[in-house]
Amino acid sequence: MTPPIYVLGTGLSHNGSAVLLKNGRVCVGIEKERISRKKHDGGNDNLAIQYCLDAEGIVLSDVALVVQCANFDIPDRNQFKGERIFARTNEPEIVNISHHLAHAYSAVGTSPFSECAVMVIDGCGSPLHQFLSMHPEQERYIDPSFLNESQMICEKDSFYHFDGQKLTPLLKDFSKMSDAAVSELKLPTTQHSIGGFYAAISLYVFGDMDDVGKLMGLAPFGDAKDFNFDAFEFQSGSLLVKDSWKKHFRNPSKGYDYFKEHFSYYANVAKWAQEQVEKAVISCIANRLERFPHKNLCYTGGVALNAVANAKLEDTKIVQNIYFEPAAGDNGLALGCAYYGWLEYLKMPKVTHDGSTCFGKQYNEELIDEALDKESNENYTQKKFESEESLILYCAKKLNEGKTIAWFQSGSEFGPRSLGRRSILAHPGIQGMKAHINRNIKFREDFRPFAPAVLKEKVTHYFESGRNSPYMILVDKTRAEYLEQLCNVTHCDGSARVQTVEENWNPRFAKLLKEFEKQSGIAVLLNTSLNKKGMPIVETPEEALYLFGISALDILVLENVVIEKNNASE
């Protein structure tokens, strides 16, 4: 019997991760932050790699090839922020690829397309000199004006063609890095980056450039009518960030109390910035497609996580089919590295991906029992359900009664969204539930919205566009007649970041939704990630129990075991 071919992809930027392909299919993948418990953790990749090897039950010598990517670095095989797992061994071979190429391969590897165009838009990619040291054969695709540039310039946006095996650059745009001056409106990336612009506004509004997702949630509370100026312009086919808009912003946030005191002002800024990003994304992609038309488009890079801009892009109909990569941020780099190794380096045929994003390992009954046996859990009642049907019936009943459930099932999701494996679930229509979860479970700002998870076949019933949105990175509008029933998952402007649940890779979650519909008459649940503010999504049973203990969660479901607090039990 021929042994399987394993390709390991590893991303060493912030939001580090590792992914293992087995004969061209993802068999395991994890973000480093889920193991280290430090948000956006990156650097040394030993933790994530060891997790993957252990989950698959193999050792490093079983791996045929390693492909790696790190922004601004080409990591040494022996040392990177500490000794690496590859130190003192010459095998397996390690190949380096550029930042945008890793993003692009993460999209084409998981997409349903055999041929497509690929757009990458993010904060900042690889410096040109490093890009060319890794891919010297691609110099012919680079505009000569960039090759003659004396300052450091980095990938800004990249447009490729994928022929089923190989990515060919069609247009790569580069930009100089921002200058060293420190200000709230200095782009933390290149001078002309959409992602950098949004990060600068996040810093201005919240005091943290990593809160871009929060900015998207704040925008619907605002009105941009008084901001009659633009942040972006096109020049000679290149999208540029103007400087003139900065003079209008002289009141950066001085902390959360100050933010709350001036909430409407910061909401207006967020609204303006969101609209600017939407226009910039659509303009940039439309420009590339006009020059290089294709009916299929993959879209990835950190900016591709903006669910509002994504929906508006889809509505333009500039292409027939768009695939939005679920792990579009830097956590997806390892995925792209692995697919590059399989498709481009080993020249193996693409294996159709099943659509799942759930690449984590499963925690068996023994490991769950071990976590539950600790003294700190003595005050909880535990019940093990022998059949899935009885478990689903019980949980749907509790949700319909207004209980909140921490839902821990099978392998964890890869990427920023919980999709029914590491989720907090609740009734979408009970008044006050959204505020309760934000305040007492997630410990976060009260304006933050929650997502509706809906059975795929029922999405048009509740939402106007009825988009297929399995990865929760597209918004829709809740139909007027369901605004009350879905009050906890509909934002202040009537929008909702929908997750359409597919039975083929999310079977237990789909069954729960069906049973909840039978009992409540609603085929939708509130779904949010199983974590609190500042905490990575829960990975292990121990972490789930910790969050259960410190929050107002009513019920924790670990596979087939239901745990309840004694004061909440009947």
C-alpha positions as CSV (number, residue, x, y, z in Angstrom):
1,M,0.0,0.0,0.0
2,T,1.4,3.4,-1.0
3,P,2.0,5.7,2.0
4,P,0.1,9.0,2.0
5,I,1.8,12.2,0.8
6,Y,1.8,14.8,3.5
7,V,2.5,18.5,2.8
8,L,2.8,20.9,5.7
9,G,2.1,24.6,5.4
10,T,3.2,27.0,8.1
11,G,2.5,30.7,8.5
12,L,4.9,32.6,10.8
13,S,3.5,36.2,10.6
14,H,1.1,37.5,13.3
15,N,-2.0,35.2,13.3
16,G,0.3,32.2,12.8
17,S,-1.0,28.8,11.9
18,A,-0.1,25.3,10.5
19,V,-2.0,23.1,8.1
20,L,-1.4,19.5,7.0
21,L,-2.6,18.2,3.7
22,K,-2.9,14.4,3.2
23,N,-3.0,13.4,-0.5
24,G,-4.2,16.9,-1.4
25,R,-6.9,17.2,1.2
26,V,-6.8,19.1,4.5
27,C,-6.6,16.6,7.3
28,V,-5.8,19.0,10.2
29,G,-5.1,22.7,10.7
30,I,-4.9,25.1,13.6
31,E,-4.2,28.7,14.4
32,K,-1.4,29.2,17.0
33,E,-3.5,31.5,19.1
34,R,-5.9,28.6,19.9
35,I,-3.1,26.7,21.6
36,S,-1.0,29.5,23.1
37,R,-4.2,31.4,24.1
38,K,-2.6,34.7,23.0
39,K,-4.7,36.7,20.4
40,H,-3.0,37.1,17.0
41,D,-0.1,35.0,18.1
42,G,2.6,34.2,15.6
43,G,6.4,33.8,15.3
44,N,7.8,30.4,16.3
45,D,5.6,27.7,14.7
46,N,6.4,24.7,16.9
47,L,3.1,24.6,18.8
48,A,0.9,24.7,15.7
49,I,3.0,22.1,13.8
50,Q,3.2,19.7,16.7
51,Y,-0.6,19.9,17.1
52,C,-1.0,18.9,13.5
53,L,1.4,16.0,13.7
54,D,-0.1,14.7,16.9
55,A,-3.7,15.0,15.6
56,E,-2.8,13.0,12.5
57,G,-0.6,10.5,14.5
58,I,2.5,11.1,12.4
59,V,6.1,12.4,13.0
60,L,8.0,15.0,11.1
61,S,9.8,12.4,9.0
62,D,6.4,11.3,7.5
63,V,6.1,14.8,5.9
64,A,7.2,15.0,2.2
65,L,7.4,18.8,2.0
66,V,7.1,22.0,4.1
67,V,6.1,25.3,2.7
68,Q,6.4,28.4,4.8
69,C,5.6,32.1,4.7
70,A,6.4,35.0,7.0
71,N,5.9,38.7,6.3
72,F,9.2,40.7,6.1
73,D,11.2,37.5,6.8
74,I,12.5,34.3,5.2
75,P,12.7,32.1,8.3
76,D,15.7,30.0,9.0
77,R,14.8,26.3,9.3
78,N,16.6,26.1,12.7
79,Q,15.6,29.4,14.5
80,F,12.7,31.7,14.3
81,K,11.7,33.5,17.5
82,G,13.3,30.4,19.3
83,E,14.5,27.0,18.1
84,R,12.2,25.4,15.5
85,I,11.0,21.8,15.2
86,F,13.2,21.5,12.1
87,A,16.5,22.2,13.9
88,R,19.2,19.5,13.6
89,T,17.5,17.7,10.7
90,N,17.8,18.3,7.0
91,E,14.4,16.7,6.1
92,P,11.8,17.5,5.1
93,E,12.7,20.1,2.4
94,I,11.4,23.6,3.2
95,V,10.2,26.0,0.5
96,N,9.5,29.7,0.9
97,I,6.7,31.6,-0.8
98,S,5.6,35.2,-0.8
99,H,2.7,36.6,1.3
100,H,0.2,37.3,-1.5
101,L,0.9,34.0,-3.2
102,A,0.1,32.2,0.1
103,H,-3.2,34.1,0.3
104,A,-4.0,33.3,-3.3
105,Y,-3.3,29.5,-3.0
106,S,-5.4,29.4,0.2
107,A,-8.4,30.6,-1.9
108,V,-7.9,28.4,-5.0
109,G,-7.2,25.3,-3.0
110,T,-10.5,25.5,-1.1
111,S,-12.6,27.1,-3.8
112,P,-15.0,25.1,-6.0
113,F,-13.4,26.4,-9.2
114,S,-11.1,24.5,-11.6
115,E,-10.2,27.8,-13.2
116,C,-10.6,31.4,-12.0
117,A,-9.2,34.9,-11.4
118,V,-7.9,35.6,-7.9
119,M,-7.8,39.0,-6.1
120,V,-5.7,39.5,-3.0
121,I,-6.2,42.8,-1.0
122,D,-4.8,43.1,2.5
123,G,-2.8,45.4,4.8
124,C,0.6,44.6,3.5
125,G,2.4,41.8,1.7
126,S,6.0,40.8,1.1
127,P,8.7,43.4,0.3
128,L,9.6,43.3,-3.5
129,H,13.2,42.3,-2.9
130,Q,12.1,39.3,-0.8
131,F,9.4,38.4,-3.3
132,L,12.0,38.3,-6.1
133,S,14.5,36.3,-4.1
134,M,11.8,33.7,-3.6
135,H,10.2,33.9,-7.1
136,P,12.9,35.3,-9.5
137,E,11.0,33.8,-12.5
138,Q,8.2,36.3,-11.8
139,E,10.3,39.4,-12.4
140,R,8.8,39.6,-15.9
141,Y,5.4,40.2,-14.4
142,I,6.5,43.2,-12.4
143,D,6.1,46.8,-13.7
144,P,9.6,48.1,-14.5
145,S,8.9,51.3,-12.5
146,F,8.7,49.1,-9.3
147,L,11.9,47.3,-10.2
148,N,13.7,50.7,-10.3
149,E,12.4,51.9,-6.9
150,S,15.1,52.6,-4.4
151,Q,12.9,52.6,-1.2
152,M,11.4,49.4,0.3
153,I,8.1,48.7,-1.5
154,C,5.7,45.9,-0.5
155,E,2.8,44.0,-2.2
156,K,-0.4,46.0,-2.0
157,D,-2.9,44.1,-4.1
158,S,-2.4,41.2,-6.5
159,F,-4.5,39.8,-9.3
160,Y,-3.8,36.3,-10.6
161,H,-5.1,33.7,-13.1
162,F,-5.5,30.1,-11.8
163,D,-5.5,27.4,-14.5
164,G,-6.3,24.5,-12.2
165,Q,-2.7,23.9,-11.2
166,K,-0.7,27.1,-11.3
167,L,-1.2,30.7,-10.4
168,T,0.1,33.3,-12.9
169,P,0.3,37.0,-11.8
170,L,-1.7,39.3,-14.1
171,L,-1.2,42.5,-12.2
172,K,0.8,43.1,-9.0
173,D,0.6,46.5,-7.4
174,F,3.3,47.6,-4.9
175,S,3.5,50.6,-2.5
176,K,6.2,52.3,-0.4
177,M,5.9,51.8,3.3
178,S,4.4,54.6,5.4
179,D,6.9,57.0,6.9
180,A,8.0,56.7,10.5
181,A,6.0,59.6,11.8
182,V,3.7,58.5,14.6
183,S,0.1,59.7,14.5
184,E,-3.4,58.2,14.9
185,L,-3.9,58.4,11.1
186,K,-0.6,57.0,10.0
187,L,-1.2,53.9,8.0
188,P,0.5,51.0,9.8
189,T,1.4,49.3,6.5
190,T,2.2,50.7,3.1
191,Q,1.1,54.2,2.1
192,H,-1.7,53.1,-0.2
193,S,-3.2,50.1,1.5
194,I,-7.0,49.6,1.9
195,G,-6.3,47.4,4.9
196,G,-3.9,49.9,6.3
197,F,-6.5,52.7,5.9
198,Y,-9.1,50.7,7.8
199,A,-6.6,49.8,10.5
200,A,-5.7,53.6,10.9
201,I,-9.3,54.5,11.4
202,S,-9.7,51.6,13.9
203,L,-6.8,53.1,15.9
204,Y,-8.4,56.6,15.7
205,V,-11.8,55.3,16.9
206,F,-10.9,52.6,19.4
207,G,-7.2,53.1,20.1
208,D,-6.4,49.7,18.6
209,M,-5.6,49.0,15.0
210,D,-6.7,45.4,15.3
211,D,-10.4,46.3,15.9
212,V,-11.3,46.6,12.2
213,G,-14.1,44.0,12.7
214,K,-15.6,46.1,15.5
215,L,-15.4,49.1,13.2
216,M,-17.7,47.3,10.7
217,G,-20.2,46.7,13.6
218,L,-20.1,50.4,14.6
219,A,-20.6,51.8,11.1
220,P,-24.4,51.1,10.9
221,F,-25.0,53.5,13.9
222,G,-23.4,56.3,12.0
223,D,-24.3,58.8,9.2
224,A,-21.6,59.9,6.8
225,K,-23.5,62.8,5.1
226,D,-21.2,65.5,6.6
227,F,-18.1,63.8,5.3
228,N,-18.1,64.8,1.6
229,F,-14.6,63.9,0.8
230,D,-12.9,60.7,-0.4
231,A,-9.9,58.7,1.0
232,F,-9.0,56.9,-2.3
233,E,-8.3,57.7,-5.9
234,F,-7.2,55.8,-9.0
235,Q,-4.1,56.9,-10.9
236,S,-2.8,54.9,-13.9
237,G,-4.5,51.7,-12.8
238,S,-3.3,52.0,-9.2
239,L,-5.6,52.6,-6.2
240,L,-4.0,55.3,-4.0
241,V,-4.8,56.6,-0.5
242,K,-5.0,60.4,-0.5
243,D,-3.6,62.5,2.3
244,S,-6.2,65.2,2.2
245,W,-8.8,63.4,4.3
246,K,-6.6,63.3,7.4
247,K,-7.1,67.0,8.1
248,H,-10.7,66.4,8.9
249,F,-10.0,64.1,11.8
250,R,-8.6,65.9,14.9
251,N,-10.3,64.1,17.7
252,P,-8.9,60.6,18.3
253,S,-10.5,58.5,21.0
254,K,-9.0,58.8,24.5
255,G,-10.3,55.6,25.9
256,Y,-13.6,53.7,26.1
257,D,-15.4,56.3,28.3
258,Y,-14.5,59.1,25.9
259,F,-15.6,56.9,23.0
260,K,-19.0,56.3,24.6
261,E,-19.4,60.0,25.4
262,H,-18.8,60.8,21.7
263,F,-20.4,57.7,20.3
264,S,-22.3,59.3,17.5
265,Y,-19.2,61.1,16.2
266,Y,-17.1,57.9,16.1
267,A,-20.0,56.0,14.6
268,N,-20.1,58.6,11.8
269,V,-16.4,58.2,11.2
270,A,-16.8,54.5,11.1
271,K,-19.7,54.8,8.6
272,W,-17.6,57.0,6.3
273,A,-14.6,54.7,6.5
274,Q,-16.7,51.7,5.8
275,E,-18.2,53.3,2.7
276,Q,-14.8,54.4,1.5
277,V,-13.5,50.8,1.8
278,E,-16.6,49.4,0.0
279,K,-16.0,51.9,-2.9
280,A,-12.3,51.2,-3.0
281,V,-12.7,47.4,-3.1
282,I,-15.3,47.4,-5.8
283,S,-13.3,49.9,-7.9
284,C,-10.1,48.0,-7.6
285,I,-11.6,44.6,-8.4
286,A,-13.7,46.0,-11.3
287,N,-10.6,47.6,-12.8
288,R,-8.7,44.3,-12.7
289,L,-11.6,42.4,-14.2
290,E,-12.1,44.9,-17.0
291,R,-8.5,44.3,-18.0
292,F,-8.6,40.5,-17.4
293,P,-12.2,39.2,-17.6
294,H,-13.2,35.9,-16.0
295,K,-16.5,34.5,-14.9
296,N,-15.1,33.0,-11.6
297,L,-13.4,35.1,-8.9
298,C,-11.6,34.1,-5.7
299,Y,-11.3,36.9,-3.3
300,T,-8.9,36.8,-0.3
301,G,-6.5,38.8,2.0
302,G,-7.5,40.5,5.2
303,V,-9.8,43.1,3.5
304,A,-11.9,40.2,2.2
305,L,-13.2,39.6,5.7
306,N,-15.3,42.8,5.4
307,A,-18.8,41.2,5.2
308,V,-20.6,44.4,4.2
309,A,-18.2,45.2,1.3
310,N,-18.3,41.6,0.2
311,A,-22.1,41.7,-0.1
312,K,-21.9,44.9,-2.1
313,L,-19.3,43.4,-4.3
314,E,-21.5,40.4,-5.0
315,D,-24.5,42.7,-5.8
316,T,-22.5,44.4,-8.5
317,K,-22.6,41.2,-10.6
318,I,-19.2,42.0,-12.1
319,V,-18.6,38.3,-12.2
320,Q,-20.9,35.3,-12.3
321,N,-19.4,33.5,-9.3
322,I,-17.4,34.7,-6.3
323,Y,-15.7,32.5,-3.7
324,F,-14.8,34.4,-0.5
325,E,-12.0,32.6,1.3
326,P,-13.2,32.0,4.9
327,A,-9.7,32.3,6.4
328,A,-8.8,35.3,4.3
329,G,-6.6,36.9,6.9
330,D,-3.1,35.9,7.8
331,N,-4.3,32.9,9.6
332,G,-5.0,31.4,6.2
333,L,-1.4,31.7,5.0
334,A,-0.5,28.2,6.2
335,L,-3.4,26.8,4.2
336,G,-2.1,28.6,1.0
337,C,1.5,27.3,1.7
338,A,0.2,23.7,1.9
339,Y,-1.8,24.0,-1.3
340,Y,1.2,25.7,-3.1
341,G,3.3,22.7,-2.1
342,W,0.8,20.2,-3.4
343,L,-0.3,21.9,-6.6
344,E,2.7,24.0,-7.8
345,Y,5.8,22.3,-6.2
346,L,4.8,18.7,-6.3
347,K,2.6,19.2,-9.5
348,M,-0.2,17.0,-8.0
349,P,-3.8,17.4,-9.2
350,K,-6.2,19.6,-7.3
351,V,-8.5,17.5,-5.0
352,T,-12.0,19.0,-4.6
353,H,-12.5,20.6,-1.2
354,D,-15.6,19.6,0.7
355,G,-16.4,23.2,1.8
356,S,-15.6,22.7,5.5
357,T,-13.5,25.1,7.5
358,C,-13.4,22.7,10.5
359,F,-9.8,21.4,10.6
360,G,-9.2,21.0,14.3
361,K,-8.8,17.7,16.1
362,Q,-11.6,15.9,17.9
363,Y,-11.6,15.5,21.6
364,N,-12.7,12.0,22.6
365,E,-14.8,10.9,25.5
366,E,-11.7,10.1,27.6
367,L,-10.3,13.6,27.3
368,I,-13.7,15.2,28.0
369,D,-14.1,13.0,31.1
370,E,-10.6,13.9,32.2
371,A,-11.5,17.6,32.0
372,L,-14.7,17.1,33.9
373,D,-13.1,15.1,36.7
374,K,-11.4,18.2,38.1
375,E,-12.5,19.4,41.5
376,S,-13.5,22.8,40.1
377,N,-16.4,21.1,38.3
378,E,-18.0,19.4,41.3
379,N,-20.8,22.0,41.6
380,Y,-22.1,21.3,38.1
381,T,-24.6,18.7,37.1
382,Q,-23.6,16.4,34.2
383,K,-25.7,14.3,32.0
384,K,-24.4,12.0,29.2
385,F,-26.8,11.5,26.4
386,E,-26.6,8.1,24.7
387,S,-28.3,9.2,21.5
388,E,-27.8,12.2,19.3
389,E,-31.6,12.5,18.9
390,S,-32.2,12.9,22.7
391,L,-29.3,15.4,23.0
392,I,-30.7,17.6,20.1
393,L,-34.2,17.4,21.6
394,Y,-33.0,18.6,25.0
395,C,-30.8,21.4,23.7
396,A,-33.5,22.7,21.4
397,K,-35.9,22.8,24.3
398,K,-33.5,24.7,26.5
399,L,-32.8,27.2,23.7
400,N,-36.5,27.7,23.2
401,E,-36.8,28.4,26.9
402,G,-34.3,31.2,26.6
403,K,-31.1,29.4,27.9
404,T,-27.7,30.2,26.5
405,I,-25.7,27.2,25.3
406,A,-21.9,26.8,24.8
407,W,-21.8,24.3,22.0
408,F,-18.5,22.4,21.7
409,Q,-18.6,19.8,18.9
410,S,-16.0,17.9,16.9
411,G,-13.0,19.6,15.3
412,S,-12.7,23.4,15.7
413,E,-13.2,25.9,12.9
414,F,-10.1,27.4,11.1
415,G,-10.5,31.1,10.6
416,P,-12.2,33.9,12.5
417,R,-15.8,32.7,12.6
418,S,-17.4,30.0,14.8
419,L,-19.7,28.0,12.6
420,G,-21.3,25.6,14.9
421,R,-18.3,23.7,16.4
422,R,-17.2,26.2,19.0
423,S,-20.2,28.4,19.4
424,I,-22.4,30.2,21.9
425,L,-26.0,29.7,20.8
426,A,-29.2,31.4,21.9
427,H,-32.8,32.3,20.9
428,P,-32.8,34.9,18.1
429,G,-36.0,36.6,19.3
430,I,-36.2,36.8,23.1
431,Q,-36.0,40.4,24.1
432,G,-32.8,41.4,26.0
433,M,-30.8,38.3,25.0
434,K,-28.3,40.3,22.8
435,A,-27.5,42.7,25.6
436,H,-27.3,39.9,28.1
437,I,-24.7,37.9,26.0
438,N,-22.6,41.0,25.2
439,R,-22.6,42.2,28.9
440,N,-22.5,38.9,30.9
441,I,-21.0,36.3,28.6
442,K,-18.8,38.0,26.0
443,F,-17.9,41.0,28.3
444,R,-17.8,43.3,25.3
445,E,-19.3,46.5,24.0
446,D,-23.1,46.7,23.8
447,F,-23.2,47.8,20.1
448,R,-21.6,44.6,18.9
449,P,-23.9,42.5,16.7
450,F,-24.5,38.8,16.6
451,A,-25.0,36.5,13.6
452,P,-28.0,34.4,12.6
453,A,-27.3,30.8,11.7
454,V,-30.1,29.6,9.4
455,L,-30.8,26.4,7.6
456,K,-29.5,26.8,4.0
457,E,-32.9,25.9,2.5
458,K,-34.7,28.5,4.7
459,V,-32.4,31.5,4.1
460,T,-34.7,33.2,1.4
461,H,-37.6,32.9,3.9
462,Y,-36.0,35.2,6.4
463,F,-33.5,37.3,4.4
464,E,-34.1,39.5,1.4
465,S,-31.2,38.4,-0.9
466,G,-31.1,34.9,0.4
467,R,-27.4,34.6,-0.1
468,N,-25.5,31.4,0.2
469,S,-23.2,32.4,3.1
470,P,-21.7,29.3,4.8
471,Y,-18.8,31.2,6.3
472,M,-20.6,34.2,7.9
473,I,-18.7,36.7,5.7
474,L,-21.6,38.2,3.8
475,V,-24.4,40.4,5.1
476,D,-28.0,40.4,4.1
477,K,-31.2,42.3,5.1
478,T,-33.7,40.7,7.5
479,R,-37.2,40.7,6.0
480,A,-39.4,43.2,7.7
481,E,-41.9,40.6,8.9
482,Y,-39.2,38.8,10.8
483,L,-37.5,41.8,12.5
484,E,-39.1,41.0,15.8
485,Q,-38.5,37.3,15.7
486,L,-34.8,37.9,14.8
487,C,-34.2,41.0,16.9
488,N,-31.0,39.6,18.5
489,V,-29.4,38.8,15.2
490,T,-30.5,41.9,13.2
491,H,-28.3,45.0,13.4
492,C,-29.7,48.5,13.9
493,D,-29.8,49.1,10.1
494,G,-31.7,45.9,9.4
495,S,-28.7,44.0,8.3
496,A,-27.5,40.6,9.4
497,R,-24.2,38.7,8.9
498,V,-25.8,35.4,7.9
499,Q,-24.4,31.9,8.2
500,T,-26.2,29.4,6.0
501,V,-25.8,25.9,7.6
502,E,-24.9,23.0,5.4
503,E,-25.7,19.5,6.6
504,N,-22.9,17.8,4.6
505,W,-20.1,19.3,6.8
506,N,-22.1,20.6,9.8
507,P,-24.6,17.7,10.4
508,R,-25.2,18.0,14.1
509,F,-25.6,21.8,14.0
510,A,-28.1,21.4,11.1
511,K,-30.1,18.9,13.1
512,L,-30.2,21.2,16.1
513,L,-31.5,24.0,13.9
514,K,-34.2,21.7,12.5
515,E,-35.3,20.6,15.9
516,F,-35.3,24.2,17.2
517,E,-37.5,25.2,14.3
518,K,-40.0,22.4,15.2
519,Q,-40.2,23.7,18.8
520,S,-40.0,27.4,18.2
521,G,-41.3,27.9,14.6
522,I,-38.0,29.7,13.8
523,A,-35.2,28.1,11.6
524,V,-32.6,30.5,13.0
525,L,-30.3,30.6,16.0
526,L,-28.1,33.3,17.4
527,N,-24.5,32.1,16.8
528,T,-21.4,33.7,18.2
529,S,-17.9,32.5,18.9
530,L,-17.2,30.5,22.1
531,N,-14.9,33.1,23.8
532,K,-15.0,36.4,25.6
533,K,-13.6,39.7,24.6
534,G,-9.8,39.4,24.1
535,M,-9.8,35.6,24.3
536,P,-9.1,33.4,21.3
537,I,-11.9,31.0,20.4
538,V,-12.0,28.0,22.8
539,E,-10.1,24.9,21.6
540,T,-10.1,22.4,24.4
541,P,-12.7,21.0,26.9
542,E,-10.8,22.6,29.8
543,E,-11.0,26.1,28.1
544,A,-14.7,25.6,27.5
545,L,-15.2,24.7,31.2
546,Y,-13.2,27.8,32.3
547,L,-15.3,30.2,30.2
548,F,-18.5,28.4,31.4
549,G,-17.4,29.0,35.0
550,I,-16.6,32.7,34.7
551,S,-19.5,33.8,32.5
552,A,-23.3,33.7,32.7
553,L,-23.6,30.8,30.3
554,D,-26.4,28.5,31.3
555,I,-25.4,25.2,29.7
556,L,-22.2,23.7,28.2
557,V,-22.4,20.9,25.7
558,L,-19.2,18.9,25.3
559,E,-20.0,16.4,22.5
560,N,-22.7,14.3,24.1
561,V,-22.3,15.6,27.7
562,V,-24.5,18.4,29.0
563,I,-23.2,20.4,31.9
564,E,-25.4,22.8,33.9
565,K,-24.8,25.0,36.9
566,N,-26.7,23.7,39.9
567,N,-28.7,26.9,40.4
568,A,-29.8,26.6,36.8
569,S,-30.9,23.0,36.9
570,E,-34.5,21.9,37.2
